[in-house]
């Protein structure tokens, strides 16, 4: 889920970047276009946040284990795997925060456009 969610979000970000560049070249854009961006920005914030949370939960079980079901710690055995997992979770958390900020910017731009 983690890889699929981040891949789809990355693809959406590429599409959004290309659309934003076309808006810069042709500044006559509609409110509907901005509403589309704002809506899907919020949707993808939720997707990235849920994927990061799910991967973090699995990583925590790998780090601490779960004695109730008999799962032992694996990070003391597979140290490199756990370091890579922690790095990917940190980058995903950074991406989620960045997406929240971009979503707020998109919503504020839509608000200014509607108000004018």
Number of C-alpha atoms within 10 A of each C-alpha: 12 19 11 11 16 20 13 14 20 14 11 15 15 12 12 15 12 12 14 14 12 12 14 11 9 9 10 7 11 11 13 10 12 16 16 12 19 20 13 14 24 17 13 22 21 15 19 24 21 16 22 25 16 14 20 19 12 13 18 16 17 20 16 14 17 13 10 6 7 8 12 14 16 16 18 12 9 11 12 11 13 18 12 11 17 16 12 16 19 14 13 20 18 12 19 22 15 13 21 18 14 16 21 15 13 20 19 13 16 20 14 10 12 9 7 5
